[in-house]
């Protein structure tokens, strides 16, 4: 029975992942609701149902539009697969619990923001503002951390990121500030410290790889939102274990 449920979560995740990808691509350009039906980003042709099957349509069409033959962004199958996997993994990890709701909310926010930041290097206010009341409502119904911890985490995240923006002179943007602050509220203090540390490690590793592969300089900007989102998921799934490991390692 659990196997069937996992398949359902994966399938629904791929369907929503396709929508999240569209949100991430079109919210920054204000074209999300420009057309009533899904369309090709290049020729603007309305897509048939056969071209909207997550993952399968991309593979069947070999990554190209059937009419204009332009390449379809690989972000579509990548984000569809990733969202499906994360939905299924969240259910497998937490079962039918309040943590499952939190996990699905986190994934639903992180995926479109990741797409937007990768393509446009923007973390859209519209996406963040959509999710802020949902996370506040969740905290009211299922307070996974205390309100004191949430408010402390949000305040600390805001001050820390704001100082980094000032000192780095543009190394981070206001989108990162808002993103971090929301995660500070969601995870509270001290888990936000772990989140911030991990995002720095992930971002640094990605920057070094980019410098090595693309032979770019240190001043080349990289989208930081994906690594903040990845660190948030890491903390969500493994944060308690990582903190306990740290305590045992240094304070035994």
Backbone torsions as a table, in degrees:
resi	resn	phi	psi	omega
1	UNK	NA	-41.5	-179.9
2	UNK	-64.5	-35.3	178.6
3	UNK	-61.5	-40.7	178.9
4	UNK	-65.7	-41.7	178.8
5	UNK	-62.7	-40.2	177.9
6	UNK	-61.5	-41.0	178.5
7	UNK	-62.7	-42.9	178.0
8	UNK	-60.7	-45.0	179.8
9	UNK	-62.7	-40.2	178.7
10	UNK	-64.7	-44.3	-178.7
11	UNK	-63.4	-48.0	178.6
12	UNK	-64.1	-34.6	177.6
13	UNK	-63.8	-40.6	179.0
14	UNK	-66.5	-38.1	178.5
15	UNK	-64.4	-48.0	178.9
16	UNK	-68.4	-33.0	177.9
17	UNK	-60.8	-36.8	176.7
18	UNK	-63.6	-41.7	178.1
19	UNK	-68.0	-42.0	179.4
20	UNK	-60.4	-37.9	178.8
21	UNK	-63.2	-42.5	177.7
22	UNK	-63.0	-42.3	178.1
23	UNK	-59.1	-47.3	-179.2
24	UNK	-63.5	-31.6	-179.3
25	UNK	-82.3	-30.7	-169.1
26	UNK	-109.3	-21.8	177.0
27	UNK	-60.8	-44.6	179.8
28	UNK	-63.3	-23.2	-179.7
29	UNK	-102.6	6.5	179.2
30	UNK	56.4	38.7	179.6
31	UNK	-120.4	14.7	-175.4
32	UNK	-60.9	-42.9	-177.7
33	UNK	-112.9	26.1	179.5
34	UNK	-68.1	-36.0	178.0
35	UNK	-121.4	150.2	-179.5
36	UNK	-78.5	-27.0	-178.4
37	UNK	-113.3	159.1	176.1
38	UNK	-68.0	146.6	-175.7
39	UNK	-144.5	162.7	176.6
40	UNK	-71.5	133.2	-178.0
41	UNK	-65.6	-22.6	-176.8
42	UNK	-93.6	-57.8	-175.0
43	UNK	-95.5	-5.1	177.7
44	UNK	64.7	16.3	178.5
45	UNK	-72.3	136.8	176.6
46	UNK	-66.1	130.7	-176.1
47	UNK	-84.5	143.8	175.9
48	UNK	-80.6	166.7	-179.0
49	UNK	-60.5	-32.3	-178.0
50	UNK	-66.1	-25.5	-179.1
51	UNK	-91.1	3.5	-176.1
52	UNK	-112.8	9.1	178.6
53	UNK	-77.0	118.7	-175.8
54	UNK	-54.3	138.8	176.9
55	UNK	66.4	-54.1	-175.4
56	UNK	-59.0	-46.1	-176.7
57	UNK	-61.2	-40.7	179.5
58	UNK	-63.7	-44.7	-179.5
59	UNK	-66.2	-44.2	-177.7
60	UNK	-64.2	-37.9	-180.0
61	UNK	-87.3	3.7	178.7
62	UNK	56.8	29.5	174.5
63	UNK	80.7	17.3	-178.4
64	UNK	-130.7	149.1	176.2
65	UNK	-65.9	140.2	-177.0
66	UNK	-71.2	-22.5	-178.1
67	UNK	-100.3	-58.7	-175.1
68	UNK	-88.1	-12.2	176.0
69	UNK	64.3	17.9	174.1
70	UNK	-78.9	151.9	-177.2
71	UNK	-67.4	133.4	175.5
72	UNK	-85.1	138.3	-178.6
73	UNK	-58.1	128.7	177.0
74	UNK	-67.0	-7.8	176.0
75	UNK	-61.7	-30.4	-179.0
76	UNK	-59.9	-61.3	-179.5
77	UNK	-65.8	-31.8	-179.5
78	UNK	-64.4	-48.4	-178.8
79	UNK	-72.6	-32.6	175.1
80	UNK	-63.0	-47.0	179.7
81	UNK	-65.3	-43.8	-178.4
82	UNK	-63.5	-44.4	179.9
83	UNK	-65.1	-41.6	177.7
84	UNK	-61.0	-45.0	179.0
85	UNK	-62.8	-45.4	-178.1
86	UNK	-65.4	-39.0	176.6
87	UNK	-60.3	-47.8	-178.5
88	UNK	-66.2	-41.1	-179.1
89	UNK	-66.1	-36.7	179.1
90	UNK	-65.3	-42.6	176.8
91	UNK	-65.2	-42.5	-179.3
92	UNK	-61.9	-35.1	-176.9
93	UNK	-78.6	-41.3	-170.7
94	UNK	-114.8	-12.8	-178.5
95	UNK	63.1	-157.9	179.6
96	UNK	-83.4	90.0	-177.1
97	UNK	-146.1	173.5	177.8
98	UNK	-65.5	-29.5	177.8
99	UNK	-64.0	-30.7	176.2
100	UNK	-61.8	-42.7	178.9
101	UNK	-62.1	-45.8	179.3
102	UNK	-61.3	-42.7	179.9
103	UNK	-62.4	-43.6	-179.7
104	UNK	-66.8	-36.3	175.8
105	UNK	-64.0	-44.6	-179.9
106	UNK	-60.8	-47.1	-179.7
107	UNK	-61.9	-42.4	-177.7
108	UNK	-65.2	-25.7	176.5
109	UNK	-88.6	-42.1	-173.5
110	UNK	-67.5	-39.1	-175.4
111	UNK	-62.7	-54.3	-179.8
112	UNK	-64.7	-34.0	178.2
113	UNK	-67.1	-39.1	176.8
114	UNK	-60.8	-45.9	178.9
115	UNK	-60.7	-47.7	-178.6
116	UNK	-60.8	-43.2	-177.7
117	UNK	-71.0	-35.9	177.9
118	UNK	-65.3	-40.2	-174.6
119	UNK	-86.1	-44.4	-172.6
120	UNK	-113.8	-6.4	-172.0
121	UNK	54.6	46.6	177.9
122	UNK	-135.1	142.1	170.1
123	UNK	-110.8	99.9	-170.0
124	UNK	-64.9	134.2	175.8
125	UNK	-60.7	-36.0	-175.8
126	UNK	-61.3	-39.1	179.6
127	UNK	-70.2	-44.5	179.0
128	UNK	-61.9	-45.1	-178.2
129	UNK	-65.8	-29.3	176.8
130	UNK	-65.7	-38.3	-173.6
131	UNK	-89.7	-21.4	-177.9
132	UNK	-54.4	-51.8	179.7
133	UNK	-65.2	-28.7	178.6
134	UNK	-66.8	-41.7	179.2
135	UNK	-72.4	-33.4	175.6
136	UNK	-65.5	-43.3	178.7
137	UNK	-63.1	-40.6	177.8
138	UNK	-62.1	-43.2	-179.7
139	UNK	-63.0	-32.4	177.4
140	UNK	-69.4	-43.7	-176.4
141	UNK	-78.6	-44.4	-175.0
142	UNK	-130.8	75.0	-176.9
143	UNK	-67.6	94.1	179.8
144	UNK	-71.4	-27.2	171.2
145	UNK	-129.0	161.4	-178.9
146	UNK	-69.0	157.7	177.9
147	UNK	-64.0	-34.0	177.2
148	UNK	-62.5	-42.2	178.9
149	UNK	-67.0	-39.5	179.2
150	UNK	-63.2	-47.9	-178.4
151	UNK	-68.5	-36.6	176.5
152	UNK	-65.7	-43.0	178.6
153	UNK	-61.7	-43.8	179.5
154	UNK	-65.1	-43.4	-179.3
155	UNK	-64.6	-44.6	-179.9
156	UNK	-63.9	-42.9	179.7
157	UNK	-61.4	-43.2	-179.7
158	UNK	-62.7	-49.7	-176.5
159	UNK	-64.9	-45.8	-178.1
160	UNK	-61.5	-48.4	-178.1
161	UNK	-67.3	-37.7	179.3
162	UNK	-62.6	-41.5	178.5
163	UNK	-65.0	-39.1	178.6
164	UNK	-64.3	-40.4	178.4
165	UNK	-61.1	-43.1	179.7
166	UNK	-66.1	-45.0	-175.5
167	UNK	-74.4	-33.6	-177.3
168	UNK	-86.4	-9.5	179.0
169	UNK	53.2	53.7	176.3
170	UNK	104.8	3.7	178.8
171	UNK	-64.8	-27.1	172.6
172	UNK	-127.7	158.4	-179.9
173	UNK	-111.5	176.4	179.7
174	UNK	-67.2	-27.2	175.7
175	UNK	-63.3	-42.2	176.6
176	UNK	-61.9	-38.8	179.2
177	UNK	-59.8	-48.5	-178.7
178	UNK	-67.6	-39.2	-179.9
179	UNK	-63.0	-48.7	178.5
180	UNK	-61.7	-42.7	-178.3
181	UNK	-62.1	-40.6	178.0
182	UNK	-64.7	-41.9	177.7
183	UNK	-66.7	-33.5	174.9
184	UNK	-60.7	-39.6	177.1
185	UNK	-67.4	-43.0	-175.9
186	UNK	-66.4	-47.2	-173.1
187	UNK	-95.3	-20.7	179.3
188	UNK	75.0	-174.9	179.8
189	UNK	-110.0	129.9	20.0
190	UNK	-101.6	5.0	-176.4
191	UNK	-61.5	-26.8	177.3
192	UNK	-62.7	-33.8	177.8
193	UNK	-58.2	-43.1	177.5
194	UNK	-64.2	-43.2	178.7
195	UNK	-59.5	-46.7	-178.9
196	UNK	-64.3	-42.7	178.8
197	UNK	-61.2	-46.6	-178.7
198	UNK	-63.9	-41.5	179.9
199	UNK	-62.9	-36.2	176.6
200	UNK	-65.7	-42.7	178.9
201	UNK	-64.5	-48.7	179.9
202	UNK	-59.6	-46.5	-178.4
203	UNK	-64.1	-39.7	179.5
204	UNK	-64.9	-45.1	178.7
205	UNK	-60.8	-45.4	179.6
206	UNK	-62.4	-39.8	179.1
207	UNK	-64.8	-41.4	178.9
208	UNK	-65.5	-39.7	178.1
209	UNK	-64.3	-43.1	179.3
210	UNK	-62.7	-42.0	177.8
211	UNK	-61.5	-38.8	-178.0
212	UNK	-73.0	-44.9	-174.4
213	UNK	-76.7	-47.1	-175.2
214	UNK	-95.3	-3.4	178.9
215	UNK	57.0	45.7	179.7
216	UNK	-97.5	164.4	-179.9
217	UNK	-84.7	173.2	-178.6
218	UNK	-68.5	-24.7	-176.7
219	UNK	-84.3	-2.0	178.0
220	UNK	-66.9	126.3	-178.1
221	UNK	-76.2	138.5	173.3
222	UNK	-121.2	144.9	177.2
223	UNK	-66.0	123.6	-174.2
224	UNK	-93.8	-19.7	-177.4
225	UNK	-55.7	-41.8	179.8
226	UNK	-59.2	-34.0	-177.9
227	UNK	-79.7	-28.8	172.1
228	UNK	-66.5	-44.7	178.2
229	UNK	-63.2	-41.8	178.7
230	UNK	-63.3	-40.9	179.0
231	UNK	-66.9	-35.2	178.0
232	UNK	-64.1	-42.4	178.4
233	UNK	-67.4	-38.0	177.1
234	UNK	-60.4	-45.2	179.2
235	UNK	-66.1	-40.1	-179.1
236	UNK	-62.2	-45.4	-176.8
237	UNK	-81.5	-38.4	-169.5
238	UNK	-127.0	7.3	-173.7
239	UNK	-58.7	-47.1	-178.2
240	UNK	-61.1	-43.9	179.9
241	UNK	-64.8	-39.4	-179.3
242	UNK	-67.2	-40.0	179.0
243	UNK	-67.4	-41.4	178.5
244	UNK	-64.1	-39.0	177.5
245	UNK	-62.8	-42.1	179.8
246	UNK	-62.8	-44.3	-179.4
247	UNK	-62.8	-44.1	-179.9
248	UNK	-66.1	-34.2	-176.3
249	UNK	-71.2	-39.7	-171.6
250	UNK	-107.4	-13.3	-175.2
251	UNK	-125.4	19.5	178.0
252	UNK	-87.4	NA	NA
